[in-house]
Amino acid sequence: MAWTKYQLFLAGLMLTTGSINTLSAKWADMFTAKGCHDDPEHGFSHPFVQAVGMFLGEFSCLAVFYILVCHDRRSPEPKMIAGQSFNPLLFFPPAMCDMTATSIMYVALSMTSASSFQMLRGAVIIFTGLLSVAFLGRRLALNQWLGIFITILGLVIVGLADFVSGHKDDSHKLSDVITGDLLIILAQIIVAVQMVLEEKFVYKHDVHPLRAVGTEGLFGFIVLSLLLIPMYFIHVGDFSGNPRQVLEDAIDAFCQIGHKPLIILALLGNTVSIAFFNFAGISVTKEISATTRMVLDSLRTLVIWAVSLALGWENFQGLQVLGFLVLLLGTGIYNGLHRPLLARIPCCAAMVTLEEEDSAEERERLLRDDRVLAEDT
C-alpha cells in the first residue's frame, strides 16, 4: 500500500529532526569561545547544560499534548484518548534513568565522532532484551537471540574502527575515543533499565506517549537544573573541559554563548529537534508501524555519518561501513524484518509461521500477566 502525503511528511520529519538532534549537539561541542573574566578561548564543553536543553525539548511535548487535547475536544467527533488518570511520580524512576543516560551520552559525544556515537547506541537492544528476560519474564525468540549476537559483532567492528581512527584523528585522543565509546555502551545499559521500568510500571496505565515523554522531560529538566548547582563546585581535574575543571560550569557556558551567540543556534537545534523527533516518532508508529520507525532510526545513522564526512568532522573508515551494515543486520533480524523475505522461500515459510505463532503466544501471555497483576493490585 502506497504511503499518503502525511505519512511521507512524518517519515521525513522523523529522519530530519533525528539527524539534526545529534549533529547540532556535536556542532556545539566544536565551538571555541572566551569564557567569564576574560578567560582565553576554550572549547564549549558543557554536556550537562546541553542535556538540560534536551529535557526542555522533551518537556515541550507535554504542552503539545494538551494543545492537541484541547483542539480535539472542540471538534464535533473527538478522537483523541487522553488516557486514564495516573500518579505522575511513576515516571520519576525512568526519568532519572533518562537523565543519567543522556548526560553520560553528551559527555561521550564530546570524546568521539557523531557517527560512532549513533552506531553504538544500537547496543540498547542487547541490554533491553537481556533485562526483559530477567525482570519481565519474557522469552526471546531465536531471531532475537541471533540479532543480539550479530549486534555485538557489529559493536566490536565499530569499536575497532574507532581504535584505528584514534591513531590518525587530531581532534580526539585515542584514550578519549575509547572512553567515549565505553560511556556510550554504559549509557545504553541505563536506557535499557529505563525501558524495562516503563514497560513494567508505566505502560499498563495507558498513558498517551506525548504525555509520557513530556512528564519524563519535566522531571529530568527540574532535577538536572538543580544538580547544576553542586556540579559547579565538584572538581574533576582534567576530565572536565572548562577552565575551572569542575563537573559543569553553567556560568561559563552562558559567558561563552555571550561571546559567540552562534552557539545558541546549535543548542536550540538540539532542543527543538528532540521535541519534533519525539512527536514524529510516535506518529510514525501510530500511522505506519513500529518497524518503519526502527528502519528510519537506522537511516538516521546513515544521514549523520554522511553529513559528518561531508563537513570534514571525521575521516572515512572502511571498518565503519562494515560495522554499520552488521549493526543494521542485527537490528533488522531482532525486529523480525527477515520474515517477509524468508516467507517467499518455500523451505523457510514453515519456520517463519512458527516464529510468528511464538510471538503471538508471547504477546498473549504478557497480556494475561498484566491483567492478573492489575487484579491483584
PASETI-61085 format. One line per 10 residues: their letters; for each residue x, y, z of N, C-alpha, C. Coordinates in steps of 0.2 Angstrom, whole numbers, padded with zeros to 4 digits. Each point is the difference from the previous one (the first is absolute). Example, Ala and Ser with C-alpha at 12.3 -4.5 7.8 and 13.67 -1.06 7.14 Angstrom:
PASETI-61085
AS	0066,-0028,0039,-0004,0006,0000,0004,0006,0000 ~ -0002,0005,-0004,0004,0006,0001,-0004,0005,0003
END
This chain:
PASETI-61085
MAWTKYQLFL	0004,-0006,0000,-0004,0006,0000,0004,0006,0000 ~ -0001,0005,-0004,0004,0006,-0001,-0001,0005,0006 ~ 0005,0003,0002,-0001,0005,0005,-0003,0006,-0002 ~ -0004,0003,0005,-0003,0006,-0001,0005,0006,0001 ~ -0002,0006,-0003,0004,0006,0001,0002,0001,0007 ~ -0005,-0001,0005,0001,0001,0007,0005,-0005,0003 ~ 0000,-0006,-0002,0004,-0005,0002,0007,0002,-0002 ~ 0001,0002,-0007,0007,0001,-0002,0002,0006,0003 ~ -0004,0005,0002,0002,0006,0004,0003,-0002,0007 ~ -0004,-0005,0003,0002,-0002,0007,0007,-0004,0000
AGLMLTTGSI	0001,-0004,-0006,0006,-0004,0000,0006,0005,-0002 ~ -0001,0005,-0004,0005,0005,-0001,0002,0004,0006 ~ -0006,0002,0004,0001,0004,0006,0004,-0004,0005 ~ -0001,-0006,0001,0003,-0004,0005,0008,-0001,-0002 ~ 0001,-0001,-0007,0007,-0001,-0002,0004,0006,0000 ~ -0003,0006,-0001,0003,0006,0000,0002,0003,0007 ~ -0005,0000,0004,0000,0002,0007,0005,-0004,0004 ~ -0001,-0007,-0001,0005,-0005,0003,0007,0001,-0001 ~ 0001,0002,-0007,0007,0001,-0002,0003,0007,0003 ~ -0005,0005,0000,0002,0007,0002,0002,-0001,0008
NTLSAKWADM	-0004,-0004,0003,0001,-0001,0007,0008,-0001,0002 ~ 0002,-0005,-0003,0007,-0002,0002,0005,0004,-0003 ~ -0001,0003,-0007,0005,0004,-0003,0000,0007,0003 ~ -0005,0003,0003,0000,0006,0003,0004,-0001,0007 ~ -0001,-0005,0004,0003,-0001,0006,0008,-0001,-0002 ~ 0002,-0003,-0005,0007,-0001,-0002,0003,0007,-0002 ~ -0005,0004,-0004,0003,0007,-0002,0001,0004,0006 ~ -0004,0000,0005,0001,0004,0006,0007,-0002,0003 ~ 0001,-0006,0000,0007,-0002,0003,0006,0002,-0003 ~ -0001,0002,-0007,0006,0002,-0004,0001,0008,0000
FTAKGCHDDP	-0004,0004,0004,0001,0007,0001,0005,0001,0005 ~ 0004,0006,-0001,0005,0002,0005,-0002,0008,0001 ~ 0000,0002,0006,-0002,0007,0001,0003,0002,0007 ~ 0001,0006,0001,0002,0003,0007,-0005,-0002,0005 ~ 0002,-0001,0006,-0004,-0001,0006,-0001,0006,0004 ~ -0001,-0001,0007,-0001,0006,0004,0007,0003,0002 ~ 0000,0006,0003,0006,0003,0002,0006,0000,-0005 ~ -0002,0001,-0006,0005,0000,-0005,0005,-0006,-0001 ~ -0004,-0006,0002,0004,-0006,-0001,0002,-0001,-0008 ~ 0005,-0003,-0001,0002,-0001,-0007,-0005,-0005,-0004
EHGFSHPFVQ	0000,0000,-0006,-0005,-0004,-0004,0001,-0007,0002 ~ -0005,-0004,0001,0000,-0007,0001,-0006,-0003,-0003 ~ 0000,-0007,0000,-0006,-0003,-0003,-0006,0000,0004 ~ -0006,0000,-0004,-0006,0000,0004,-0002,-0007,0002 ~ 0003,-0002,0006,-0001,-0006,0003,-0005,0000,0006 ~ -0006,0000,-0002,-0005,0000,0005,-0006,-0005,-0001 ~ 0002,-0006,0001,-0005,-0006,-0002,-0006,0001,0005 ~ 0000,0002,0006,-0006,0000,0004,-0004,0006,-0001 ~ 0002,0005,-0002,-0004,0006,-0003,-0004,-0002,-0006 ~ 0004,-0004,-0004,-0003,-0002,-0007,-0006,-0005,0002
AVGMFLGEFS	0001,-0005,0005,-0005,-0004,0002,-0006,0003,0003 ~ 0001,0006,0004,-0006,0004,0002,-0004,0002,-0005 ~ 0004,0003,-0006,-0004,0002,-0006,-0004,-0006,-0003 ~ 0003,-0006,0000,-0004,-0005,-0003,-0006,-0002,0004 ~ 0000,0000,0007,-0005,-0001,0004,-0006,0005,-0001 ~ 0003,0006,-0001,-0005,0006,-0002,-0004,-0002,-0006 ~ 0003,-0003,-0005,-0003,-0002,-0006,-0005,-0005,0001 ~ 0002,-0005,0004,-0005,-0005,0002,-0006,0002,0004 ~ 0001,0005,0005,-0005,0003,0004,-0005,0004,-0005 ~ 0002,0002,-0005,-0004,0004,-0005,-0005,-0005,-0003
CLAVFYILVC	0001,-0006,0000,-0005,-0005,-0002,-0006,0000,0004 ~ 0001,0002,0006,-0006,0000,0005,-0005,0005,-0002 ~ 0003,0006,-0002,-0004,0006,-0003,-0003,-0002,-0006 ~ 0003,-0004,-0005,-0003,-0002,-0006,-0005,-0005,0001 ~ 0000,-0004,0005,-0005,-0005,0002,-0006,0004,0002 ~ 0000,0005,0005,-0006,0003,0002,-0003,0005,-0006 ~ 0004,0002,-0004,-0002,0004,-0006,-0004,-0004,-0004 ~ 0002,-0007,-0002,-0003,-0004,-0004,-0007,-0002,0004 ~ 0000,-0001,0006,-0006,-0002,0004,-0005,0005,-0001 ~ 0002,0006,0002,-0005,0006,-0001,-0003,0001,-0007
HDRRSPEPKM	0005,-0001,-0005,-0003,0000,-0007,-0005,-0005,-0001 ~ 0002,-0006,0002,-0004,-0006,-0001,-0007,0001,0003 ~ 0000,0002,0006,-0007,0001,0004,-0004,0005,-0004 ~ 0002,0005,-0004,-0004,0005,-0003,-0003,-0003,-0007 ~ 0003,-0006,-0002,-0002,-0003,-0006,-0007,-0003,0001 ~ -0004,-0001,-0005,-0007,-0003,0001,0001,-0007,0002 ~ 0005,-0004,-0002,0001,-0007,0002,0007,-0001,0003 ~ 0001,0001,0006,0006,-0001,0003,0003,-0007,-0001 ~ 0006,0000,-0002,0003,-0007,-0001,0006,-0001,0004 ~ 0003,0005,0003,0006,-0001,0004,-0002,-0003,0007
IAGQSFNPLL	0004,-0005,0002,-0002,-0003,0007,0006,0003,0005 ~ -0002,0004,0004,0006,0002,0005,0003,-0005,0004 ~ -0004,-0005,0002,0003,-0005,0004,-0003,0000,0007 ~ 0001,-0005,0004,-0003,0000,0007,0004,0004,0004 ~ -0002,0002,0006,0003,0004,0005,0006,-0005,0003 ~ 0005,0003,0002,0006,-0003,0003,0004,0004,0004 ~ 0004,-0003,0004,0005,0004,0005,0006,0002,-0004 ~ 0001,0006,-0001,0006,0002,-0004,0007,-0002,0003 ~ 0000,-0002,0006,0006,-0002,0003,0002,-0007,-0003 ~ -0004,-0003,-0003,0002,-0007,-0003,0005,0002,-0005
FFPPAMCDMT	0000,0006,-0003,0005,0001,-0005,0007,0003,0003 ~ 0000,0001,0006,0006,0002,0003,0006,-0005,-0001 ~ 0000,-0006,0002,0005,-0005,-0001,0003,0000,-0007 ~ -0005,-0001,-0005,0003,0000,-0007,0003,0007,-0002 ~ -0003,0005,0002,0002,0007,-0001,0008,0001,0002 ~ 0001,-0003,0006,0007,0000,0003,0005,-0004,-0004 ~ -0003,-0006,-0003,0004,-0004,-0004,0002,0004,-0007 ~ -0005,0003,-0002,0000,0004,-0006,0005,0006,0001 ~ 0000,0003,0005,0004,0006,0002,0007,-0003,0001 ~ 0002,-0005,0003,0006,-0003,0001,0003,-0002,-0007
ATSIMYVALS	-0004,-0004,-0004,0003,-0002,-0006,0001,0005,-0005 ~ -0004,0005,0000,0001,0006,-0005,0006,0004,0002 ~ 0001,0001,0006,0006,0004,0002,0006,-0004,-0002 ~ 0000,-0006,0002,0006,-0004,-0002,0001,0000,-0007 ~ -0005,0000,-0004,0001,-0001,-0008,0002,0007,-0002 ~ -0002,0006,0003,0003,0006,-0003,0007,0001,0002 ~ 0002,-0003,0006,0007,0000,0002,0004,-0004,-0006 ~ -0003,-0006,-0001,0004,-0004,-0005,0000,0003,-0007 ~ -0005,0004,-0002,0000,0003,-0007,0005,0004,-0001 ~ 0003,0004,0006,0005,0004,-0001,0007,-0003,-0001
MTSASSFQML	0000,-0007,0001,0006,-0004,0000,0001,-0004,-0006 ~ -0006,-0001,-0004,0001,-0004,-0006,-0004,0003,-0005 ~ -0001,-0003,-0006,-0003,0002,-0006,-0007,-0001,0001 ~ -0004,0005,-0004,-0007,-0001,0000,-0003,-0006,-0003 ~ 0003,-0003,-0005,-0002,-0006,-0003,0001,-0006,0004 ~ 0006,0000,0004,0001,-0006,0004,-0005,0001,0006 ~ -0001,0006,0002,-0005,0001,0006,-0007,-0003,-0002 ~ -0002,0001,-0006,-0007,-0002,-0002,0000,-0008,-0001 ~ 0006,-0002,-0003,0000,-0008,-0001,0000,-0003,0006 ~ 0004,0002,0005,0001,-0004,0006,-0006,0000,0005
RGAVIIFTGL	-0005,0005,-0002,-0006,0000,0004,-0005,-0006,-0002 ~ 0002,-0003,-0005,-0003,-0006,-0002,0000,-0006,0005 ~ 0005,0001,0005,0001,-0005,0005,-0006,-0001,0004 ~ -0004,0005,0000,-0006,0000,0005,-0004,-0006,-0001 ~ -0001,-0003,-0006,-0004,-0006,-0001,0003,-0006,0004 ~ 0007,0000,0001,0003,-0006,0003,-0002,0000,0008 ~ 0000,0006,0003,-0001,0000,0007,-0008,0000,0001 ~ -0003,0003,-0004,-0008,0000,0000,-0002,-0007,0000 ~ 0002,-0004,-0005,-0002,-0007,0000,0002,-0004,0006 ~ 0006,0001,0002,0003,-0004,0006,-0004,0002,0006
LSVAFLGRRL	-0001,0006,0001,-0004,0002,0006,-0007,-0001,0000 ~ -0003,-0001,-0006,-0007,-0002,0000,-0001,-0007,0001 ~ 0005,-0004,-0001,0000,-0007,0002,0000,-0001,0007 ~ 0005,0004,0003,0001,0000,0007,-0005,0002,0005 ~ -0003,0006,-0002,-0005,0004,0004,-0007,0000,-0002 ~ -0001,-0002,-0006,-0007,0000,-0003,-0003,-0007,-0002 ~ 0005,-0005,0001,-0002,-0007,-0001,-0001,-0001,-0007 ~ 0003,0004,-0005,-0002,-0001,-0007,0005,-0005,-0003 ~ -0003,-0003,-0005,0004,-0006,-0003,0002,0003,-0007 ~ 0007,0001,-0001,0002,0002,-0007,0000,-0005,-0005
ALNQWLGIFI	-0002,0001,-0006,-0001,-0004,-0006,0007,-0001,-0002 ~ 0001,-0005,-0004,0007,-0002,-0003,0003,0006,-0004 ~ -0005,0003,-0004,0003,0006,-0004,0002,0005,0004 ~ -0003,0001,0006,0002,0006,0005,0007,-0002,0003 ~ 0001,-0006,0002,0007,-0002,0002,0005,0001,-0006 ~ -0002,-0002,-0006,0005,0000,-0005,0001,0008,-0001 ~ -0005,0004,0000,0001,0007,-0001,0005,0003,0005 ~ -0001,-0002,0006,0004,0002,0006,0008,-0001,-0002 ~ 0001,-0007,-0002,0007,-0002,-0001,0003,0004,-0006 ~ -0004,0001,-0005,0002,0004,-0006,0002,0007,0002
TILGLVIVGL	-0005,0003,0004,0001,0007,0003,0007,0000,0004 ~ 0001,-0004,0004,0007,0000,0003,0006,0000,-0004 ~ -0001,-0005,-0006,0005,0000,-0005,0001,0007,-0003 ~ -0005,0003,-0002,0000,0007,-0003,0003,0005,0005 ~ -0001,0000,0006,0002,0004,0005,0008,-0001,0001 ~ 0002,-0006,-0001,0007,-0001,0001,0004,0003,-0007 ~ -0003,-0001,-0005,0003,0003,-0007,0000,0008,0001 ~ -0006,0003,0002,0001,0007,0001,0005,0002,0005 ~ 0001,-0003,0005,0005,0001,0005,0007,0000,-0003 ~ 0001,-0005,-0004,0006,-0001,-0003,0002,0006,-0005
ADFVSGHKDD	-0006,0002,-0004,0001,0006,-0004,0002,0006,0004 ~ -0003,0001,0006,0002,0006,0004,0007,-0001,0002 ~ 0002,-0006,0002,0007,-0001,0002,0005,0002,-0005 ~ -0002,-0002,-0006,0005,0001,-0006,0000,0008,-0001 ~ -0006,0003,-0001,-0001,0007,-0001,0003,0004,0005 ~ 0000,-0003,0007,0003,0004,0005,0007,0002,0000 ~ 0004,-0005,-0004,0007,0002,-0001,0001,0005,-0006 ~ -0005,0001,-0004,0001,0005,-0005,-0004,0007,0001 ~ -0004,0000,0005,-0005,0005,0001,0004,0006,0004 ~ 0000,0006,-0002,0003,0005,0004,-0005,0003,0005
SHKLSDVITG	-0006,0000,-0002,-0005,0003,0005,-0002,-0004,0006 ~ 0002,-0006,0000,-0002,-0004,0006,0006,-0005,0001 ~ 0002,0000,0007,0006,-0005,0002,-0003,-0007,0000 ~ 0004,-0005,-0001,-0002,-0007,0000,-0003,-0002,0006 ~ 0003,0003,0006,-0003,-0002,0007,-0007,0003,0000 ~ -0001,0006,-0002,-0007,0003,0000,-0005,-0004,-0004 ~ 0002,-0002,-0006,-0004,-0004,-0005,-0003,-0006,0004 ~ 0005,-0004,0003,-0001,-0006,0003,-0005,0001,0006 ~ 0002,0005,0004,-0005,0002,0006,-0007,0002,-0002 ~ 0000,0004,-0006,-0007,0002,-0002,-0004,-0006,-0003
DLLIILAQII	0003,-0004,-0003,-0003,-0006,-0003,-0003,-0004,0006 ~ 0004,-0001,0005,-0002,-0004,0006,-0005,0003,0004 ~ 0000,0007,0000,-0006,0004,0004,-0006,-0001,-0004 ~ 0000,0000,-0007,-0006,-0001,-0004,-0003,-0007,0002 ~ 0004,-0005,0000,-0002,-0007,0002,-0004,0000,0007 ~ 0004,0004,0005,-0003,0000,0006,-0007,0004,0000 ~ 0000,0005,-0004,-0006,0004,0000,-0006,-0005,-0003 ~ 0002,-0004,-0004,-0006,-0005,-0003,-0002,-0005,0005 ~ 0004,-0002,0005,-0002,-0004,0005,-0006,0004,0004 ~ 0002,0006,0002,-0005,0004,0004,-0006,0001,-0004
VAVQMVLEEK	0000,0001,-0007,-0006,0001,-0004,-0004,-0006,0000 ~ 0003,-0006,0000,-0003,-0006,0000,-0004,-0001,0007 ~ 0003,0002,0005,-0003,0000,0007,-0006,0005,0000 ~ 0000,0005,-0004,-0005,0005,0000,-0006,-0003,-0004 ~ 0002,-0004,-0006,-0006,-0003,-0004,-0003,-0005,0004 ~ 0003,-0004,0004,-0003,-0005,0004,-0004,0003,0006 ~ 0002,0005,0003,-0004,0003,0005,-0006,0003,-0003 ~ 0000,0003,-0006,-0006,0003,-0003,-0005,-0006,-0002 ~ 0003,-0005,-0003,-0005,-0006,-0002,-0003,-0003,0007 ~ 0004,-0001,0005,-0003,-0003,0006,-0005,0004,0004
FVYKHDVHPL	0002,0007,0001,-0004,0004,0004,-0004,0005,-0003 ~ 0001,0002,-0006,-0003,0006,-0003,-0005,-0001,-0006 ~ 0002,-0005,-0005,-0004,-0001,-0006,-0006,-0003,0002 ~ -0001,-0004,0005,-0006,-0003,0002,-0006,0005,0002 ~ 0002,0006,0001,-0004,0006,0002,-0003,0003,-0006 ~ 0002,-0002,-0006,-0003,0003,-0006,0001,0008,0000 ~ 0006,0002,0000,0002,0007,0000,0001,0002,-0007 ~ -0002,0005,-0002,0001,0002,-0007,0008,0001,-0001 ~ 0003,-0002,-0005,0007,0001,-0001,0003,0007,0001 ~ -0003,0005,-0003,0002,0007,0000,0000,0002,0008
RAVGTEGLFG	-0005,-0002,0003,-0001,0001,0007,0006,-0003,0004 ~ 0001,-0006,-0002,0006,-0004,0004,0006,0003,-0001 ~ 0002,0002,-0007,0006,0003,-0001,0001,0007,0003 ~ -0006,0004,0000,0000,0007,0003,0001,-0001,0008 ~ -0003,-0005,0003,0000,0000,0007,0008,-0002,0002 ~ 0003,-0005,-0003,0007,-0002,0001,0004,0006,-0001 ~ -0001,0004,-0006,0004,0006,-0001,-0001,0005,0006 ~ -0006,0001,0002,-0001,0005,0006,0005,-0002,0006 ~ -0001,-0007,0002,0004,-0002,0006,0008,0001,-0002 ~ 0002,-0002,-0006,0007,0000,-0002,0002,0008,0000
FIVLSLLLIP	-0004,0004,-0002,0002,0007,-0001,0001,0003,0007 ~ -0005,-0001,0005,0000,0003,0006,0006,-0003,0004 ~ 0001,-0007,0000,0006,-0003,0004,0006,0002,-0002 ~ 0001,0000,-0007,0007,0001,-0002,0002,0008,0000 ~ -0005,0004,0000,0001,0007,0001,0002,0002,0007 ~ -0003,-0004,0005,0002,0001,0007,0007,-0003,0001 ~ 0002,-0005,-0004,0006,-0004,0001,0006,0005,-0003 ~ -0002,0004,-0004,0006,0005,-0003,0003,0004,0006 ~ -0004,0001,0005,0003,0004,0006,0006,-0004,0003 ~ -0001,-0006,0003,0006,-0003,0003,0005,-0002,-0005
MYFIHVGDFS	-0002,-0001,-0007,0005,-0002,-0005,0005,0006,-0001 ~ -0002,0006,0002,0004,0006,-0001,0006,0000,0005 ~ -0001,-0004,0005,0006,0000,0005,0003,-0007,0001 ~ -0002,-0005,-0004,0004,-0007,0000,0006,0000,-0005 ~ 0006,0000,0003,0006,0000,-0004,0001,-0007,-0003 ~ 0001,0000,-0007,0002,-0007,-0003,0006,0000,-0004 ~ 0004,0006,0001,0007,0000,-0003,-0001,0000,-0008 ~ 0005,-0004,-0003,0000,0000,-0007,-0006,-0003,-0004 ~ -0004,-0003,0004,-0006,-0003,-0003,-0005,0005,-0003 ~ 0001,0006,0003,-0005,0005,-0002,0004,0004,-0006
GNPRQVLEDA	-0004,0003,-0004,0003,0005,-0005,-0001,0007,0001 ~ -0003,0002,0006,0000,0007,0002,0006,0003,0004 ~ 0001,0006,0000,0006,0003,0003,0000,-0002,0007 ~ -0006,0000,0004,0001,-0001,0007,0000,-0008,0002 ~ 0000,-0004,-0005,0001,-0007,0001,-0005,-0003,0005 ~ -0006,0002,-0001,-0006,-0002,0004,-0004,-0005,-0004 ~ -0005,-0003,0003,-0004,-0005,-0004,-0004,0004,-0005 ~ -0003,0005,0002,-0004,0005,-0005,0000,0007,0002 ~ 0002,0004,-0004,0000,0007,0001,-0005,0004,-0004 ~ -0006,0000,0002,-0005,0003,-0004,0001,0007,-0001
IDAFCQIGHK	0003,0004,0005,0001,0007,-0001,0005,0001,-0006 ~ 0005,-0004,0000,0005,0000,-0006,-0004,-0001,-0006 ~ -0005,-0005,0000,-0003,-0001,-0007,-0004,0006,-0002 ~ -0003,0004,0005,-0004,0006,-0002,0005,0005,-0003 ~ 0006,0001,0004,0005,0005,-0003,0002,-0002,-0007 ~ 0001,-0006,-0001,0003,-0002,-0007,-0006,0001,-0005 ~ -0006,-0001,0002,-0006,0002,-0005,0000,0007,-0001 ~ 0001,0004,0005,0001,0008,-0001,0005,0002,-0004 ~ 0006,-0003,0000,0005,0002,-0004,0000,-0003,-0007 ~ -0004,-0006,-0001,-0001,-0003,-0007,-0008,-0002,0000
PLIILALLGN	-0004,0005,-0002,-0007,-0002,0000,-0002,-0006,-0004 ~ 0004,-0002,-0005,-0002,-0005,-0005,-0001,-0007,0004 ~ 0003,0000,0006,0000,-0006,0004,-0008,-0002,0002 ~ -0003,0006,0001,-0007,-0001,0002,-0004,-0003,-0006 ~ 0002,0001,-0006,-0004,-0003,-0006,0001,-0008,0001 ~ 0006,-0002,0001,0001,-0007,0001,-0004,-0003,0006 ~ 0000,0003,0005,-0004,-0002,0006,-0007,0000,-0001 ~ -0003,0005,-0004,-0007,0000,-0002,-0001,-0005,-0005 ~ 0004,-0002,-0004,-0001,-0005,-0005,-0001,-0007,0004 ~ 0004,-0001,0005,-0001,-0006,0004,-0006,0000,0004
TVSIAFFNFA	-0002,0006,0003,-0006,0000,0004,-0007,-0001,-0005 ~ 0000,0004,-0005,-0006,0000,-0004,0000,-0007,-0004 ~ 0006,-0003,-0002,-0001,-0006,-0004,-0002,-0006,0004 ~ 0002,0000,0006,-0002,-0006,0005,-0008,0000,0001 ~ -0003,0006,0000,-0007,0001,0001,-0003,-0003,-0006 ~ 0002,0002,-0006,-0003,-0002,-0007,0001,-0007,-0001 ~ 0006,-0002,0002,0002,-0007,-0001,-0005,-0005,0004 ~ -0001,0002,0006,-0004,-0004,0004,-0007,-0001,-0003 ~ -0003,0006,-0002,-0007,0001,-0003,0000,-0004,-0006 ~ 0005,0000,-0004,0000,-0003,-0007,0001,-0008,0001
GISVTKEISA	0004,-0002,0005,0001,-0007,0001,-0006,-0003,0003 ~ -0004,0003,0004,-0006,-0003,0003,-0005,0000,-0006 ~ 0000,0005,-0004,-0005,0000,-0005,0001,-0005,-0006 ~ 0007,-0001,-0001,0002,-0005,-0005,-0003,-0007,0002 ~ 0001,-0002,0007,-0002,-0006,0003,-0007,-0001,-0001 ~ -0004,0006,0001,-0007,-0001,0000,-0003,0000,-0007 ~ 0003,0004,-0005,-0003,0001,-0006,0003,-0006,-0005 ~ 0006,-0002,0001,0003,-0005,-0004,0001,-0006,0004 ~ 0006,-0001,0003,0001,-0006,0004,0007,0001,0004 ~ 0001,-0004,0005,0006,0001,0005,0006,-0002,-0004
TTRMVLDSLR	-0001,-0005,-0005,0005,-0002,-0004,0003,0005,-0005 ~ -0005,0004,-0002,0002,0006,-0004,0004,0005,0004 ~ -0002,0001,0006,0004,0005,0004,0007,-0003,0002 ~ 0001,-0007,0000,0006,-0002,0002,0005,0001,-0007 ~ -0003,-0001,-0006,0004,0000,-0006,0002,0008,-0001 ~ -0005,0004,0002,0002,0007,-0001,0006,0002,0005 ~ -0001,-0003,0006,0006,0002,0005,0006,-0003,-0002 ~ 0000,-0005,-0004,0007,-0003,-0003,0002,0005,-0005 ~ -0004,0002,-0004,0001,0005,-0006,0003,0006,0003 ~ -0002,0002,0006,0002,0006,0003,0008,0000,0002
TLVIWAVSLA	0002,-0006,0001,0007,-0002,0001,0004,0002,-0006 ~ -0003,-0002,-0006,0003,0000,-0006,0001,0008,-0002 ~ -0005,0004,0001,-0001,0007,-0001,0006,0003,0004 ~ 0000,-0001,0007,0005,0003,0004,0007,-0001,-0002 ~ 0001,-0006,-0002,0007,-0002,-0003,0002,0003,-0006 ~ -0005,0001,-0005,0001,0003,-0006,0002,0008,0001 ~ -0004,0003,0004,0000,0007,0001,0007,0001,0004 ~ 0002,-0004,0005,0006,0001,0003,0006,-0001,-0005 ~ 0000,-0005,-0004,0005,0000,-0005,0000,0006,-0005 ~ -0006,0002,-0002,0000,0006,-0005,0003,0006,0003
LGWENFQGLQ	-0001,0001,0007,0002,0006,0004,0007,-0001,0002 ~ 0003,-0005,-0001,0007,-0001,0002,0001,-0001,0007 ~ -0005,-0002,0004,0000,-0001,0007,0004,-0007,0002 ~ 0000,-0005,-0005,0003,-0006,0001,0003,-0003,-0007 ~ 0004,-0004,0001,0003,-0004,-0006,-0004,-0006,-0002 ~ 0000,-0002,-0006,-0003,-0006,-0002,0004,-0006,0002 ~ -0004,-0005,0003,0003,-0006,0003,-0004,-0006,-0003 ~ 0003,-0004,-0004,-0003,-0006,-0003,-0003,-0005,0005 ~ 0003,0000,0006,-0002,-0004,0005,-0007,0002,0003 ~ -0001,0007,-0001,-0006,0002,0003,-0006,-0002,-0005
VLGFLVLLLG	0001,0000,-0006,-0005,-0002,-0005,-0002,-0007,0002 ~ 0005,-0005,0001,-0001,-0007,0002,-0004,0000,0006 ~ 0002,0004,0005,-0003,0000,0007,-0007,0002,-0001 ~ -0002,0006,-0004,-0006,0002,-0001,-0005,-0005,-0003 ~ 0003,-0004,-0005,-0004,-0005,-0003,-0002,-0006,0004 ~ 0005,-0002,0004,-0001,-0005,0005,-0005,0002,0005 ~ 0000,0006,0003,-0004,0003,0005,-0007,0000,-0003 ~ -0001,0002,-0006,-0006,0001,-0004,-0003,-0007,0000 ~ 0004,-0005,-0002,-0002,-0007,-0001,-0003,-0003,0007 ~ 0004,0001,0005,-0002,-0002,0007,-0007,0003,0002
TGIYNGLHRP	0000,0007,-0001,-0007,0003,0002,-0005,-0002,-0004 ~ 0001,-0001,-0006,-0006,-0003,-0005,-0002,-0007,0002 ~ 0005,-0004,0001,-0002,-0007,0002,-0004,0000,0007 ~ 0003,0004,0005,-0003,0000,0007,-0008,0002,-0001 ~ -0001,0005,-0005,-0007,0003,0000,-0004,-0004,-0005 ~ 0003,-0006,-0003,-0004,-0004,-0004,-0001,0002,-0008 ~ 0005,0005,-0002,-0001,0002,-0007,0002,-0005,-0005 ~ 0003,-0006,0003,0002,-0005,-0005,-0006,-0004,-0002 ~ -0006,0000,0004,-0006,-0005,-0001,-0003,0001,-0007 ~ -0001,0006,-0003,-0003,0001,-0006,0004,-0003,-0006
LLARIPCCAA	0007,0001,0001,0004,-0003,-0005,0000,-0008,0000 ~ 0001,-0003,0006,0000,-0007,0001,-0007,-0003,-0002 ~ -0005,0003,0001,-0007,-0002,-0001,-0001,-0002,-0008 ~ 0004,0003,-0004,0000,-0001,-0007,0004,-0006,-0002 ~ 0004,-0003,0004,0004,-0006,-0001,-0004,-0006,0003 ~ -0002,-0005,-0005,-0004,-0005,0002,0002,-0004,0006 ~ 0007,-0001,0000,0003,-0005,0006,0000,0004,0006 ~ -0001,0007,0000,0001,0004,0006,-0007,0002,0003 ~ -0005,0000,-0004,-0006,0003,0001,-0003,-0003,0007 ~ 0001,-0007,0001,-0003,-0003,0006,0004,0003,0006
MVTLEEEDSA	0006,0001,0000,0004,0003,0005,-0003,0007,0002 ~ -0001,0004,-0005,-0002,0006,0001,-0007,0000,0004 ~ -0005,-0004,-0003,-0006,-0001,0004,0000,-0002,0007 ~ 0005,-0004,0001,0001,-0003,0007,0003,0006,0005 ~ 0004,0004,-0003,0003,0006,0003,-0006,0005,0002 ~ -0004,0001,-0005,-0006,0005,0001,-0005,-0003,0005 ~ -0001,-0006,0000,-0004,-0003,0005,0003,0000,0007 ~ 0006,-0001,0001,0004,0001,0006,-0001,0007,0003 ~ 0001,0005,-0005,-0001,0007,0002,-0007,0002,0002 ~ -0005,-0003,-0003,-0007,0002,0002,-0001,-0003,0007
EERERLLRDD	0002,-0007,0001,-0001,-0003,0006,0004,0004,0006 ~ 0005,0003,-0001,0004,0004,0005,-0004,0006,0001 ~ -0002,0003,-0005,-0004,0006,0001,-0007,-0001,0004 ~ -0003,-0006,-0001,-0006,-0002,0004,0002,-0001,0007 ~ 0006,-0003,0001,0002,-0002,0007,0001,0006,0004 ~ 0003,0005,-0003,0002,0007,0003,-0007,0003,0002 ~ -0004,0000,-0005,-0007,0003,0002,-0003,-0003,0006 ~ 0000,-0007,0000,-0003,-0003,0006,0003,0002,0006 ~ 0007,0000,0000,0004,0002,0006,-0002,0007,0002 ~ -0001,0004,-0004,-0002,0007,0001,-0007,0000,0004
RVLAEDT	-0004,-0003,-0003,-0007,0000,0003,0000,-0003,0007 ~ 0004,-0006,0001,0000,-0003,0006,0003,0005,0005 ~ 0006,0004,-0002,0003,0005,0004,-0005,0005,0002 ~ -0004,0002,-0005,-0005,0006,0002,-0005,-0002,0005 ~ -0002,-0007,-0001,-0005,-0002,0005,0002,-0001,0007 ~ 0007,-0002,0000,0003,-0001,0007,0001,0007,0003 ~ 0001,0005,-0004,0001,0007,0004,-0006,0003,0001
END
